């Protein structure tokens, strides 16, 4: 089915506006992102005529527009917010765990425990399996699932970017910023 950008806009504008406003707290910035989405929709349908799942595609356009907005405005958390040492070489692994643990604590213990033991405490997977009284395969599976769930938590709360040797985390939701500050 061939789509017209303006018909799509008239039909889905309020849905897109609500989606963006939940992710961009400043109303003026949300309107800017919304207009960016309109331009992207218009440009896409100038050269393409069809999308398999229009609603899902529109959400993807909005999602990427929000990410681009935060990247453009460089709304990165300041390291001073977490009282970390100035030099990364001075940050031992257990210090890095302090800012990961608040999000890790949001996972079910079935996944969080093995992941913490493996990636933060440095346990071997066989030792984790023995300690949890599960098979090695189950331990590996739980650790992999936990990594995915933790990544999803990070994605839910913000954007992770690697810049040189630094990892930058942009918090895009106020509730996550509060969670990370408490941790």
C-alpha positions as CSV (number, residue, x, y, z in Angstrom):
1,X,0.0,0.0,0.0
2,X,1.3,3.4,-1.0
3,X,1.5,6.0,1.8
4,X,1.3,9.8,1.8
5,X,3.4,11.5,4.4
6,X,0.8,14.1,5.3
7,X,-2.0,11.5,5.6
8,X,0.3,9.5,7.9
9,X,1.0,12.7,9.9
10,X,-2.6,13.7,10.3
11,X,-3.5,10.2,11.5
12,X,-0.6,9.6,13.9
13,X,0.6,13.0,15.1
14,X,-0.9,12.8,18.6
15,X,0.5,9.3,19.1
16,X,3.9,10.4,18.0
17,X,3.7,13.6,20.2
18,X,2.9,11.5,23.3
19,X,5.7,9.1,22.6
20,X,8.2,11.9,22.3
21,X,6.9,13.9,25.3
22,X,7.4,10.8,27.5
23,X,11.1,10.7,26.5
24,X,11.9,14.4,26.1
25,X,11.0,16.4,29.2
26,X,11.4,19.9,27.9
27,X,8.2,20.8,25.8
28,X,10.1,23.0,23.4
29,X,12.6,20.3,22.7
30,X,9.8,17.7,22.3
31,X,8.2,19.9,19.6
32,X,11.6,20.2,17.9
33,X,12.0,16.4,17.9
34,X,8.4,16.0,16.6
35,X,9.1,18.4,13.7
36,X,12.2,16.4,12.9
37,X,10.1,13.3,12.8
38,X,7.7,15.0,10.3
39,X,10.6,15.9,8.1
40,X,12.0,12.3,8.2
41,X,8.6,10.9,7.3
42,X,8.2,13.3,4.5
43,X,11.8,12.7,3.1
44,X,11.3,8.9,3.3
45,X,8.1,8.9,1.4
46,X,9.4,11.2,-1.3
47,X,11.6,8.3,-2.5
48,X,9.9,5.2,-1.0
49,X,6.3,4.2,-1.3
50,X,5.8,1.5,1.3
51,X,6.5,0.3,4.8
52,X,5.6,-3.2,6.0
53,X,4.5,-2.2,9.5
54,X,3.8,1.5,9.5
55,X,3.2,1.9,13.2
56,X,6.3,0.1,14.2
57,X,8.3,2.1,11.6
58,X,6.9,5.4,13.0
59,X,8.0,4.4,16.5
60,X,11.5,3.6,15.2
61,X,11.7,7.0,13.5
62,X,10.7,8.7,16.8
63,X,13.1,6.5,18.9
64,X,16.0,7.5,16.7
65,X,15.0,11.1,16.6
66,X,15.0,11.2,20.4
67,X,18.5,9.6,20.5
68,X,19.8,12.1,17.9
69,X,18.3,14.9,20.0
70,X,20.2,13.8,23.1
71,X,23.4,13.2,21.2
72,X,23.2,16.7,19.6
73,X,22.6,18.4,22.9
74,X,25.3,16.4,24.7
75,X,23.3,15.8,27.8
76,X,25.8,13.5,29.4
77,X,26.0,13.0,33.1
78,X,28.9,14.6,34.8
79,X,31.2,12.2,36.5
80,X,31.2,14.6,39.5
81,X,27.5,13.5,40.0
82,X,28.8,10.2,41.1
83,X,31.9,11.4,43.1
84,X,34.3,9.3,41.0
85,X,38.1,9.8,40.9
86,X,39.3,12.1,38.1
87,X,41.6,9.5,36.5
88,X,40.0,6.3,35.0
89,X,43.2,4.5,35.9
90,X,42.4,5.0,39.6
91,X,38.9,3.4,39.2
92,X,39.1,-0.2,40.3
93,X,36.5,-2.7,39.1
94,X,34.6,-2.5,42.3
95,X,34.2,1.2,41.9
96,X,32.8,0.8,38.4
97,X,30.3,-1.7,39.9
98,X,28.9,1.1,42.0
99,X,27.2,2.7,39.1
100,X,26.2,-0.5,37.4
101,X,24.6,-2.1,40.5
102,X,21.5,0.2,40.8
103,X,20.4,-1.0,37.4
104,X,21.5,-4.6,38.1
105,X,19.4,-4.5,41.3
106,X,16.3,-4.0,39.0
107,X,16.8,-7.5,37.5
108,X,15.4,-10.6,39.0
109,X,17.8,-12.3,41.4
110,X,17.9,-15.4,39.2
111,X,19.8,-13.3,36.7
112,X,21.4,-10.6,38.7
113,X,23.2,-12.9,41.1
114,X,25.1,-15.0,38.5
115,X,25.9,-11.8,36.4
116,X,27.3,-10.0,39.5
117,X,29.3,-13.1,40.4
118,X,30.8,-13.4,36.9
119,X,31.3,-9.9,35.7
120,X,31.8,-7.9,38.9
121,X,33.2,-10.4,41.4
122,X,35.2,-12.3,38.7
123,X,34.0,-15.8,39.5
124,X,34.4,-18.6,36.9
125,X,31.2,-19.8,35.4
126,X,31.7,-23.4,36.7
127,X,32.1,-22.0,40.3
128,X,28.8,-20.0,39.8
129,X,27.0,-23.2,38.7
130,X,28.3,-25.1,41.7
131,X,27.4,-22.3,44.1
132,X,23.9,-21.9,42.7
133,X,23.4,-25.7,42.3
134,X,22.7,-25.5,38.6
135,X,24.3,-26.9,35.5
136,X,27.2,-25.1,33.8
137,X,24.9,-24.6,30.8
138,X,22.2,-23.0,33.0
139,X,24.8,-20.7,34.6
140,X,26.0,-19.6,31.2
141,X,22.5,-19.1,29.9
142,X,21.5,-17.0,33.0
143,X,24.6,-14.8,32.7
144,X,23.9,-14.2,29.0
145,X,20.3,-13.4,29.6
146,X,21.3,-11.1,32.5
147,X,23.7,-9.2,30.3
148,X,20.9,-8.7,27.7
149,X,18.5,-7.6,30.4
150,X,21.0,-5.2,31.9
151,X,21.7,-3.8,28.4
152,X,18.0,-3.4,28.0
153,X,17.8,-1.5,31.3
154,X,20.6,0.8,30.1
155,X,18.8,1.3,26.8
156,X,15.5,2.0,28.7
157,X,17.2,4.7,30.8
158,X,19.5,6.3,28.3
159,X,22.1,6.0,25.7
160,X,25.5,4.4,26.0
161,X,28.3,5.6,23.8
162,X,32.0,4.9,23.6
163,X,34.2,7.9,23.0
164,X,37.9,6.9,23.0
165,X,38.6,5.0,26.2
166,X,35.6,6.5,27.9
167,X,32.0,5.2,28.1
168,X,29.4,7.9,28.2
169,X,25.9,7.3,29.5
170,X,23.2,9.8,28.7
171,X,20.2,9.5,31.0
172,X,17.1,10.2,29.0
173,X,14.5,9.5,31.8
174,X,14.2,11.5,35.0
175,X,13.2,8.3,37.0
176,X,16.4,6.6,35.9
177,X,18.5,9.6,36.9
178,X,17.0,9.4,40.4
179,X,17.7,5.6,40.5
180,X,21.3,6.1,39.5
181,X,21.9,8.9,42.0
182,X,20.5,6.8,44.8
183,X,22.8,3.9,43.8
